[in-house]
Amino acid sequence: MKHILPSLLALLWAGATASASSVRSAAETEAISVTEINNAVIMTDTTTIYQFTVEDGKKQPVSLSQYQGKVILVVNTASRCGFTPQYDELEAMYRDLHAQGFEILDFPCNQFGNQAPESDEEYTSFCQLNYKTEFPQMRKLEVNGPNESPLYTWLKAQKGFAGFNPQHKLTPILEQMFDKADPEWRTKSDIKWNFTKFLIDRQGRVVARFEPTDNAEQMLPKIKEAIAVKQ
């Protein structure tokens, strides 16, 4: 990775120990209509991603039903993270597989070490300038805590945390940081850090969860398997 490891460690610890604010922000107030739509979703075994609505970077509602029949990778991202260079491989996968019905939905999130502090417009400009991203980028949201997006409440309920990639060089460091912050962290389904991904099949169901320590090599077999299943 291009980032300096000590800086990453400090941010990992800060993010692991920080608690989510319960104060409603101006952005959350503006998004109340979308929140109401999502809160009306009754989550059952038959709930799919198509029942949720999010906002794009211009604060316009986006019904995820428009992606019906697609294979979707949902990812929470940040611009100043040691995992940010994963944008390169995400964009490469998108360009290679988009014509086969593959979509990536990018959700910036500033909950982990304040590593996505930009406005939505600034964030989009950063990604397009530095990584030439073409896949859809949504409005910044929260993935854990009292203000978390209902979409992420559902995603986490479908696939919990199953461990970091043991072969990744940052896995021991991540585990040490989280052990200090919460001895029970392995048993919880919450999002651990930036660039956690959920794979959605053509029926709108979560079929896999990939942690930040999983790269394209680990994800591609599952993604291609989902693409191969036609409706």
Backbone torsions as a table, in degrees:
resi	resn	phi	psi	omega
1	MET	NA	152.6	-174.3
2	LYS	-83.4	-18.3	-175.7
3	HIS	-82.7	158.2	-179.2
4	ILE	-78.4	127.6	-173.5
5	LEU	-60.1	-44.1	179.4
6	PRO	-57.8	-38.6	178.5
7	SER	-64.5	-39.8	178.3
8	LEU	-62.7	-42.5	-179.3
9	LEU	-61.1	-43.3	-179.7
10	ALA	-62.7	-41.2	-180.0
11	LEU	-71.4	-35.7	175.8
12	LEU	-59.2	-45.7	-178.5
13	TRP	-66.9	-41.5	179.9
14	ALA	-62.2	-43.1	-179.7
15	GLY	-70.0	-34.8	-178.1
16	ALA	-69.0	-28.5	-175.3
17	THR	-102.0	-9.0	-176.8
18	ALA	-75.9	144.2	176.5
19	SER	-104.6	149.7	-177.6
20	ALA	-74.3	143.2	178.9
21	SER	-79.5	139.6	179.6
22	SER	-96.6	2.1	-179.5
23	VAL	-77.6	128.7	-180.0
24	ARG	-71.4	126.0	-179.8
25	SER	-86.5	167.8	176.8
26	ALA	-62.1	-38.0	179.5
27	ALA	-63.2	-39.8	179.8
28	GLU	-67.1	-36.0	178.5
29	THR	-64.5	-41.4	178.1
30	GLU	-64.5	-29.1	-174.6
31	ALA	-91.0	11.3	-171.9
32	ILE	-59.1	-34.6	-178.7
33	SER	-64.8	-42.2	177.2
34	VAL	-65.7	-40.2	178.5
35	THR	-59.9	-43.4	179.4
36	GLU	-63.2	-39.6	177.9
37	ILE	-60.8	-47.4	-177.8
38	ASN	-68.4	-36.1	179.9
39	ASN	-67.2	-19.9	178.7
40	ALA	-79.2	-11.3	178.8
41	VAL	-72.5	122.6	176.5
42	ILE	-90.5	112.3	-173.6
43	MET	-81.5	117.4	178.3
44	THR	-132.4	-176.1	178.3
45	ASP	-65.2	-17.9	-178.7
46	THR	-100.6	2.9	177.9
47	THR	-64.4	139.1	176.4
48	THR	-125.4	169.2	179.9
49	ILE	-63.9	-22.0	-175.9
50	TYR	-68.6	-13.7	-179.1
51	GLN	-85.0	-4.1	-177.3
52	PHE	-101.6	152.2	175.9
53	THR	-124.1	136.3	177.7
54	VAL	-124.3	-173.8	175.4
55	GLU	-121.6	144.6	175.2
56	ASP	-83.6	-179.0	-176.7
57	GLY	-63.5	-14.5	178.0
58	LYS	-101.5	14.7	175.3
59	LYS	69.0	23.0	176.9
60	GLN	-95.3	138.0	-179.7
61	PRO	-64.8	140.2	179.1
62	VAL	-128.8	109.8	175.1
63	SER	-76.5	125.8	-178.5
64	LEU	-73.0	-3.0	174.6
65	SER	-65.7	-18.9	179.4
66	GLN	-69.3	-12.6	178.7
67	TYR	-100.3	15.5	-179.7
68	GLN	-58.2	133.0	-179.4
69	GLY	88.2	-3.9	178.3
70	LYS	-95.9	158.8	168.2
71	VAL	-94.6	125.2	-170.5
72	ILE	-120.9	137.3	170.1
73	LEU	-111.7	115.4	178.9
74	VAL	-98.1	127.8	-175.4
75	VAL	-138.9	133.6	172.3
76	ASN	-92.8	130.4	-168.1
77	THR	-125.2	170.3	175.2
78	ALA	-152.9	153.3	-174.4
79	SER	-92.9	-16.2	-172.8
80	ARG	-125.0	37.5	-174.9
81	CYS	-110.3	154.6	175.2
82	GLY	-62.6	-19.8	178.8
83	PHE	-94.3	-2.4	-178.2
84	THR	-54.8	-35.4	177.4
85	PRO	-59.6	-11.0	174.5
86	GLN	-62.1	-15.9	175.2
87	TYR	-56.1	-34.0	179.7
88	ASP	-59.7	-49.0	-177.7
89	GLU	-75.6	-29.5	175.5
90	LEU	-64.3	-44.9	179.1
91	GLU	-65.2	-37.1	178.4
92	ALA	-64.0	-43.3	177.6
93	MET	-63.4	-41.1	-179.4
94	TYR	-61.1	-45.9	-178.9
95	ARG	-67.3	-36.0	-179.0
96	ASP	-73.3	-34.5	-168.4
97	LEU	-114.4	-6.5	-175.7
98	HIS	-58.4	-41.2	-178.4
99	ALA	-64.7	-18.2	178.8
100	GLN	-93.1	7.5	177.2
101	GLY	98.7	25.3	-179.0
102	PHE	-102.9	131.7	178.4
103	GLU	-126.3	149.2	171.4
104	ILE	-120.9	129.1	175.9
105	LEU	-111.7	117.2	-173.1
106	ASP	-99.4	120.2	178.8
107	PHE	-118.0	97.9	175.9
108	PRO	-60.1	146.0	-178.0
109	CYS	-147.2	133.3	-176.9
110	ASN	-106.7	20.9	-175.1
111	GLN	-82.2	-14.6	-173.3
112	PHE	-112.4	97.8	178.0
113	GLY	67.8	19.7	-179.3
114	ASN	51.9	45.7	-173.9
115	GLN	-96.2	9.1	174.0
116	ALA	-139.3	64.6	-172.9
117	PRO	-81.0	-9.3	-173.9
118	GLU	-69.5	163.1	168.8
119	SER	-68.8	167.7	179.2
120	ASP	-60.7	-40.3	-179.2
121	GLU	-66.6	-43.1	178.8
122	GLU	-64.7	-37.7	-179.3
123	TYR	-65.3	-45.6	178.9
124	THR	-61.3	-42.2	178.6
125	SER	-62.1	-40.5	178.7
126	PHE	-59.6	-47.1	-176.9
127	CYS	-67.7	-41.3	-179.2
128	GLN	-69.5	-36.2	-179.0
129	LEU	-73.8	-43.8	-173.1
130	ASN	-91.1	-28.4	-174.9
131	TYR	-126.0	0.7	176.9
132	LYS	55.1	38.1	-177.1
133	THR	-68.4	143.0	178.9
134	GLU	-122.2	-14.2	-177.7
135	PHE	-76.5	158.5	-174.4
136	PRO	-61.8	135.2	177.0
137	GLN	-117.4	127.0	-175.7
138	MET	-97.7	178.2	179.0
139	ARG	-70.2	147.6	178.6
140	LYS	-58.5	139.1	179.9
141	LEU	-144.0	178.2	175.8
142	GLU	-108.7	142.6	-174.9
143	VAL	-111.4	-11.2	177.1
144	ASN	-134.6	157.6	170.6
145	GLY	91.7	-175.1	-173.4
146	PRO	-64.4	-23.1	-179.7
147	ASN	-105.4	18.0	-177.6
148	GLU	-66.9	149.8	177.4
149	SER	-63.4	135.9	175.1
150	PRO	-55.9	-30.0	176.0
151	LEU	-58.4	-44.1	-179.2
152	TYR	-74.0	-29.0	172.5
153	THR	-58.8	-44.6	179.6
154	TRP	-68.0	-46.5	-178.6
155	LEU	-56.9	-47.2	-177.6
156	LYS	-66.3	-31.2	177.9
157	ALA	-70.5	-26.3	-179.0
158	GLN	-81.0	-38.7	-178.9
159	LYS	-140.2	111.6	178.8
160	GLY	-83.7	179.4	179.8
161	PHE	-71.6	129.9	-178.7
162	ALA	-119.5	10.7	176.9
163	GLY	111.2	153.2	175.3
164	PHE	-80.4	159.9	176.7
165	ASN	-64.0	115.1	-176.2
166	PRO	-64.7	-16.7	-178.5
167	GLN	-89.6	-8.5	-179.1
168	HIS	-79.6	139.2	-174.9
169	LYS	-67.0	-21.3	179.9
170	LEU	-90.7	-7.7	-177.7
171	THR	-58.4	-48.3	178.4
172	PRO	-59.6	-35.4	-179.9
173	ILE	-69.9	-44.7	176.9
174	LEU	-59.1	-47.0	-178.6
175	GLU	-62.0	-39.5	178.8
176	GLN	-65.3	-43.3	179.5
177	MET	-61.2	-46.9	-177.4
178	PHE	-73.4	-30.4	175.0
179	ASP	-59.4	-38.8	-179.8
180	LYS	-72.1	-34.4	-176.8
181	ALA	-79.5	-37.8	-175.0
182	ASP	-159.2	105.5	-178.5
183	PRO	-59.7	-18.7	-177.5
184	GLU	-99.4	11.3	-171.1
185	TRP	-61.0	-29.8	-178.5
186	ARG	-66.4	-24.2	-176.1
187	THR	-90.3	-3.3	-175.2
188	LYS	-102.4	145.3	-175.3
189	SER	-87.9	0.3	-175.3
190	ASP	-61.4	161.0	177.8
191	ILE	-72.1	127.2	-175.2
192	LYS	-83.5	-35.7	-175.6
193	TRP	-164.2	177.3	176.6
194	ASN	-59.6	150.8	176.2
195	PHE	67.9	37.4	164.3
196	THR	-84.0	138.4	-174.8
197	LYS	-126.2	145.0	173.6
198	PHE	-121.1	131.2	178.7
199	LEU	-99.5	127.2	-178.0
200	ILE	-112.4	131.7	-179.0
201	ASP	-84.4	-177.2	-174.1
202	ARG	-70.5	-9.8	176.3
203	GLN	-98.5	4.3	177.7
204	GLY	84.3	15.4	-177.7
205	ARG	-103.4	146.5	176.1
206	VAL	-75.4	124.6	-179.2
207	VAL	-115.3	-13.0	179.4
208	ALA	-161.4	152.4	172.9
209	ARG	-127.1	133.2	179.2
210	PHE	-120.3	131.4	179.8
211	GLU	-83.7	168.7	-179.4
212	PRO	-56.7	-25.6	-179.2
213	THR	-80.3	-2.2	176.3
214	ASP	-94.3	126.6	179.2
215	ASN	-103.5	-172.2	-176.7
216	ALA	-58.9	-35.2	-179.3
217	GLU	-59.9	-38.6	178.1
218	GLN	-76.5	-30.3	-174.2
219	MET	-85.5	-35.3	-170.7
220	LEU	-56.1	-42.7	179.6
221	PRO	-57.7	-42.6	179.0
222	LYS	-68.1	-40.5	179.7
223	ILE	-63.4	-46.4	-179.6
224	LYS	-66.6	-33.7	176.5
225	GLU	-62.8	-42.7	179.0
226	ALA	-67.4	-39.3	178.9
227	ILE	-63.8	-35.6	-176.2
228	ALA	-67.7	-21.2	180.0
229	VAL	-84.6	108.7	-179.4
230	LYS	-88.6	154.3	178.6
231	GLN	-72.5	NA	NA
